Amino acid sequence: MFTLLSDGRDEVVPGLTVPAGEKVLGWERKPHGWCLGDACIPAFRAAAAETAAGTDLVAFAGLLGRGVVVDHDERLIAVGDARMISPEEAPEFELDGFRLDGLRGTKVALVFWASWCGCRYDLPAWELLHRELSPDGFSVVSVSLDRNRDDAAPWIEDVTHPALVDTEGAVAEMYGVINVPTVVWIDEEGRVARPQDTMTATDTFREMNGLSSEAATAALRRWVVEGESGLSEQAVREHLRLLTEEERLARLHARLAAWLFRRGRADAARGHARRAAELAPHDVAIRRGLMPLDGVDPFGDGYFRLRAELEASGTPIYRPLPDWAGER
């Protein structure tokens, strides 16, 4: 028996081969192929994943473009998501009972943050922007990357905007988020108007990050009220950040690490955390985000060692879009 981590949940499966007649990752075998809703994979394409014993889970996930990491010792499988951000479409998701497509017709600022980041102090300012601009057809949606829901709870208990906690990192994976704060603007039709931007709503840490909240929030108001995002479609394409295959695999190792840490299997968890860091050493969201689960202070020496490592390698910690550089 294995535990399968997929689509934001975990379930027990018989093994890496799913018995014939059973669904695989939500897909059902029909005479003409494998189907999920209106989408179908023709039988001839799926044949490589099918054997007399059943369906090879890893091979089938590959057909779907979904990465897989298997831990045979711990009997764990993590399967990634094939949905990725694109200029034409901000990936739909459902989290904590919220659906992004429920805000279609509204401009959205998807604000990624975490309790282990100073950007937690920006949440009241984001809430004020949400209230101010809601009459103009705008909503803030904040997404915490905390692995422990309780860590995020005190910071969002009084907000009126949709406030979500992405404990498995699934939404962060879809949106290519490698550090916080990161903000993505989504227009009324569900398209990306401004890709991943290191955007602040206050100047609390301006001496450290060099970012101007005044310039950022002025641009946000201009977009909401006048429809001017400051970026052409071509610029959105140029600045959009897509995760590499190594980065996506790092996310899966991090998911396994978090699952194991929560169950007290720290040695195995640290092995996956190390592998995630090897695959994506620049991914602060993974490396710093796992620290609290390992009993490491995300504001202490562990974080400053990580920061020094990134600075020594020339890896940027903050990634603001260049068109505001003169004002930041």
NUTORMI-688296 format. One record per residue (C-alpha): y, x, z; chain. Coordinates in nm, 2 decimals. Example, Ala and Ser with C-alpha at 12.3 -4.5 7.8 and 13.67 -1.06 7.14 Angstrom:
BEGIN
- -0.45  1.23  0.78  A
- -0.11  1.37  0.71  A
END
This chain:
BEGIN
- 0.00  0.00  0.00  A
- 0.35  0.11  -0.08  A
- 0.70  -0.01  0.02  A
- 0.91  -0.08  -0.28  A
- 1.29  -0.05  -0.24  A
- 1.45  -0.23  -0.53  A
- 1.74  -0.47  -0.60  A
- 1.88  -0.44  -0.25  A
- 1.56  -0.53  -0.07  A
- 1.22  -0.39  0.03  A
- 0.88  -0.54  -0.02  A
- 0.52  -0.42  0.02  A
- 0.33  -0.38  -0.30  A
- -0.04  -0.28  -0.35  A
- 0.04  0.05  -0.51  A
- 0.19  0.21  -0.82  A
- -0.03  -0.02  -1.04  A
- 0.06  -0.38  -1.02  A
- -0.25  -0.61  -1.07  A
- -0.26  -0.81  -1.39  A
- -0.10  -1.15  -1.37  A
- 0.16  -1.04  -1.11  A
- 0.53  -1.00  -1.17  A
- 0.68  -0.65  -1.20  A
- 1.03  -0.60  -1.07  A
- 1.09  -0.97  -1.13  A
- 0.95  -0.97  -1.48  A
- 0.67  -1.20  -1.58  A
- 0.40  -1.14  -1.84  A
- 0.39  -1.40  -2.12  A
- 0.18  -1.41  -2.44  A
- 0.46  -1.25  -2.64  A
- 0.57  -0.99  -2.38  A
- 0.75  -0.95  -2.05  A
- 1.04  -1.18  -1.97  A
- 1.31  -1.22  -1.71  A
- 1.51  -1.53  -1.78  A
- 1.62  -1.52  -2.14  A
- 1.55  -1.15  -2.18  A
- 1.21  -1.03  -2.30  A
- 1.04  -0.71  -2.38  A
- 0.80  -0.75  -2.68  A
- 0.43  -0.69  -2.59  A
- 0.40  -0.39  -2.83  A
- 0.68  -0.21  -2.64  A
- 0.53  -0.28  -2.30  A
- 0.18  -0.17  -2.40  A
- 0.24  0.18  -2.29  A
- 0.29  0.06  -1.93  A
- -0.02  -0.17  -1.93  A
- -0.37  -0.06  -1.84  A
- -0.70  -0.24  -1.78  A
- -0.62  -0.22  -1.40  A
- -0.27  -0.37  -1.44  A
- 0.08  -0.25  -1.50  A
- 0.21  0.10  -1.42  A
- 0.52  0.03  -1.21  A
- 0.69  0.37  -1.28  A
- 0.63  0.34  -1.66  A
- 0.75  -0.02  -1.66  A
- 1.07  0.07  -1.48  A
- 1.12  0.34  -1.74  A
- 1.11  0.08  -2.01  A
- 1.39  -0.10  -1.83  A
- 1.60  0.22  -1.81  A
- 1.56  0.22  -1.43  A
- 1.51  0.55  -1.25  A
- 1.22  0.59  -1.00  A
- 1.15  0.82  -0.70  A
- 0.81  0.81  -0.54  A
- 0.73  0.95  -0.20  A
- 0.35  0.96  -0.19  A
- 0.33  1.09  0.17  A
- 0.55  0.81  0.31  A
- 0.41  0.55  0.07  A
- 0.76  0.46  -0.06  A
- 0.90  0.38  -0.40  A
- 1.27  0.35  -0.49  A
- 1.38  0.19  -0.82  A
- 1.73  0.22  -0.94  A
- 1.94  -0.04  -1.13  A
- 1.99  -0.02  -1.51  A
- 2.32  -0.20  -1.49  A
- 2.61  0.05  -1.51  A
- 2.99  0.01  -1.55  A
- 3.13  0.01  -1.90  A
- 3.48  -0.06  -2.04  A
- 3.36  -0.40  -2.18  A
- 3.19  -0.51  -1.86  A
- 3.22  -0.47  -1.49  A
- 2.86  -0.51  -1.37  A
- 2.79  -0.84  -1.20  A
- 2.64  -0.83  -0.86  A
- 2.55  -1.04  -0.56  A
- 2.60  -0.90  -0.21  A
- 2.64  -1.07  0.13  A
- 2.64  -1.41  -0.04  A
- 2.93  -1.31  -0.27  A
- 2.90  -1.31  -0.65  A
- 3.15  -1.12  -0.86  A
- 3.13  -1.37  -1.14  A
- 3.26  -1.63  -0.89  A
- 3.61  -1.47  -0.94  A
- 3.60  -1.49  -1.32  A
- 3.96  -1.59  -1.42  A
- 4.11  -1.38  -1.14  A
- 4.22  -1.02  -1.15  A
- 4.02  -0.82  -0.89  A
- 4.07  -0.49  -0.72  A
- 3.73  -0.37  -0.61  A
- 3.81  -0.14  -0.31  A
- 3.54  0.10  -0.20  A
- 3.58  0.24  0.15  A
- 3.38  0.34  0.46  A
- 3.42  0.36  0.83  A
- 3.36  0.73  0.81  A
- 3.67  0.77  0.58  A
- 4.03  0.76  0.69  A
- 4.07  0.50  0.42  A
- 3.95  0.24  0.68  A
- 4.31  0.24  0.80  A
- 4.42  0.11  0.46  A
- 4.23  -0.22  0.50  A
- 4.51  -0.41  0.67  A
- 4.74  -0.31  0.38  A
- 4.48  -0.42  0.12  A
- 4.46  -0.75  0.31  A
- 4.84  -0.79  0.29  A
- 4.83  -0.72  -0.09  A
- 4.55  -0.98  -0.12  A
- 4.76  -1.25  0.05  A
- 5.08  -1.16  -0.13  A
- 4.93  -1.16  -0.48  A
- 4.67  -1.43  -0.45  A
- 4.91  -1.69  -0.58  A
- 4.94  -1.48  -0.90  A
- 4.56  -1.50  -0.96  A
- 4.45  -1.19  -0.78  A
- 4.19  -1.10  -0.52  A
- 4.09  -0.79  -0.33  A
- 3.72  -0.74  -0.28  A
- 3.65  -0.46  -0.04  A
- 3.31  -0.29  -0.04  A
- 3.21  -0.07  0.25  A
- 2.96  0.21  0.18  A
- 2.84  0.23  0.54  A
- 2.47  0.25  0.58  A
- 2.49  0.07  0.91  A
- 2.65  -0.27  0.89  A
- 2.77  -0.26  1.25  A
- 2.99  0.05  1.17  A
- 3.19  -0.15  0.92  A
- 3.21  -0.48  1.11  A
- 3.51  -0.40  1.34  A
- 3.73  -0.31  1.05  A
- 3.68  -0.63  0.85  A
- 3.63  -0.90  1.11  A
- 3.98  -1.05  1.06  A
- 4.03  -1.03  0.68  A
- 4.05  -1.32  0.45  A
- 3.95  -1.14  0.13  A
- 3.58  -1.10  0.04  A
- 3.46  -0.80  0.25  A
- 3.11  -0.67  0.17  A
- 2.89  -0.40  0.31  A
- 2.68  -0.21  0.06  A
- 2.42  -0.06  0.30  A
- 2.18  0.04  0.02  A
- 2.45  0.19  -0.21  A
- 2.35  -0.04  -0.50  A
- 2.70  -0.16  -0.59  A
- 2.83  0.20  -0.56  A
- 2.56  0.31  -0.80  A
- 2.66  0.05  -1.06  A
- 3.02  0.15  -1.04  A
- 2.97  0.52  -1.03  A
- 3.14  0.58  -0.70  A
- 3.10  0.93  -0.56  A
- 3.36  0.92  -0.28  A
- 3.60  0.68  -0.10  A
- 3.86  0.55  -0.14  A
- 3.78  0.45  -0.49  A
- 3.93  0.14  -0.66  A
- 3.83  -0.03  -0.98  A
- 4.05  -0.29  -1.14  A
- 3.87  -0.58  -1.32  A
- 4.06  -0.83  -1.54  A
- 4.01  -1.21  -1.56  A
- 3.74  -1.17  -1.82  A
- 3.53  -0.93  -1.62  A
- 3.64  -0.62  -1.81  A
- 3.75  -0.29  -1.65  A
- 4.12  -0.26  -1.66  A
- 4.14  0.06  -1.46  A
- 3.83  0.27  -1.39  A
- 3.74  0.46  -1.08  A
- 4.06  0.57  -0.92  A
- 4.14  0.74  -0.59  A
- 4.40  0.49  -0.48  A
- 4.55  0.44  -0.14  A
- 4.74  0.14  0.01  A
- 4.92  0.35  0.28  A
- 5.05  0.70  0.32  A
- 4.86  0.77  0.64  A
- 4.68  1.07  0.50  A
- 4.93  1.17  0.22  A
- 4.96  1.53  0.36  A
- 4.59  1.57  0.31  A
- 4.53  1.39  -0.02  A
- 4.87  1.41  -0.19  A
- 4.85  1.05  -0.30  A
- 5.15  0.81  -0.31  A
- 5.06  0.45  -0.20  A
- 5.40  0.34  -0.32  A
- 5.33  0.44  -0.68  A
- 4.98  0.29  -0.67  A
- 5.07  -0.04  -0.52  A
- 5.37  -0.08  -0.75  A
- 5.14  -0.03  -1.05  A
- 4.90  -0.28  -0.90  A
- 5.17  -0.54  -0.87  A
- 5.28  -0.47  -1.22  A
- 4.93  -0.53  -1.35  A
- 4.88  -0.85  -1.15  A
- 5.22  -1.01  -1.24  A
- 5.30  -0.87  -1.58  A
- 4.95  -0.79  -1.71  A
- 5.03  -0.42  -1.77  A
- 4.76  -0.20  -1.63  A
- 4.92  0.13  -1.75  A
- 4.61  0.23  -1.94  A
- 4.51  0.15  -2.30  A
- 4.15  0.05  -2.39  A
- 4.10  0.40  -2.52  A
- 4.23  0.55  -2.20  A
- 3.99  0.34  -2.00  A
- 3.70  0.47  -2.20  A
- 3.82  0.83  -2.16  A
- 3.86  0.81  -1.78  A
- 3.55  0.59  -1.70  A
- 3.30  0.78  -1.50  A
- 2.93  0.72  -1.57  A
- 2.67  0.86  -1.34  A
- 2.44  1.12  -1.49  A
- 2.06  1.10  -1.46  A
- 2.06  1.35  -1.18  A
- 2.33  1.15  -0.99  A
- 2.13  0.83  -1.03  A
- 1.82  1.00  -0.89  A
- 2.02  1.14  -0.61  A
- 2.11  0.78  -0.52  A
- 1.74  0.69  -0.50  A
- 1.66  0.98  -0.27  A
- 1.96  0.87  -0.05  A
- 1.81  0.52  -0.04  A
- 1.48  0.66  0.07  A
- 1.65  0.88  0.33  A
- 1.84  0.58  0.47  A
- 1.53  0.37  0.49  A
- 1.34  0.65  0.67  A
- 1.62  0.73  0.91  A
- 1.64  0.37  1.02  A
- 1.27  0.38  1.11  A
- 1.29  0.70  1.31  A
- 1.11  0.92  1.04  A
- 1.39  1.18  1.05  A
- 1.20  1.48  0.91  A
- 1.10  1.29  0.59  A
- 1.44  1.14  0.57  A
- 1.61  1.48  0.58  A
- 1.39  1.60  0.30  A
- 1.52  1.32  0.07  A
- 1.88  1.38  0.20  A
- 1.85  1.75  0.10  A
- 1.71  1.66  -0.24  A
- 2.00  1.42  -0.30  A
- 2.24  1.70  -0.21  A
- 2.07  1.93  -0.45  A
- 2.09  1.68  -0.74  A
- 2.45  1.58  -0.67  A
- 2.62  1.83  -0.44  A
- 2.96  1.68  -0.52  A
- 2.86  1.32  -0.42  A
- 3.05  1.28  -0.09  A
- 2.95  0.91  -0.07  A
- 2.59  1.02  -0.03  A
- 2.62  1.33  0.18  A
- 2.88  1.21  0.43  A
- 2.74  0.85  0.43  A
- 2.40  0.97  0.55  A
- 2.55  1.18  0.84  A
- 2.57  0.89  1.10  A
- 2.21  0.80  1.04  A
- 2.11  1.16  1.12  A
- 2.32  1.17  1.44  A
- 2.58  1.39  1.27  A
- 2.95  1.31  1.33  A
- 3.10  1.23  0.99  A
- 3.44  1.35  1.12  A
- 3.31  1.66  1.28  A
- 3.18  2.01  1.18  A
- 2.93  1.86  0.93  A
- 3.20  1.71  0.73  A
- 3.43  2.01  0.74  A
- 3.14  2.23  0.62  A
- 3.09  1.99  0.33  A
- 3.46  2.00  0.25  A
- 3.47  2.38  0.26  A
- 3.16  2.40  0.04  A
- 3.32  2.17  -0.22  A
- 3.66  2.35  -0.21  A
- 3.48  2.69  -0.25  A
- 3.30  2.56  -0.56  A
- 3.62  2.41  -0.71  A
- 3.48  2.06  -0.68  A
- 3.76  1.80  -0.64  A
- 3.73  1.58  -0.33  A
- 3.99  1.32  -0.46  A
- 3.99  1.21  -0.82  A
- 4.31  1.02  -0.90  A
- 4.36  0.92  -1.26  A
- 4.61  1.16  -1.43  A
- 4.87  0.91  -1.55  A
- 5.02  0.88  -1.20  A
- 5.01  1.25  -1.13  A
- 5.39  1.29  -1.15  A
- 5.44  1.02  -0.89  A
- 5.16  1.12  -0.65  A
END
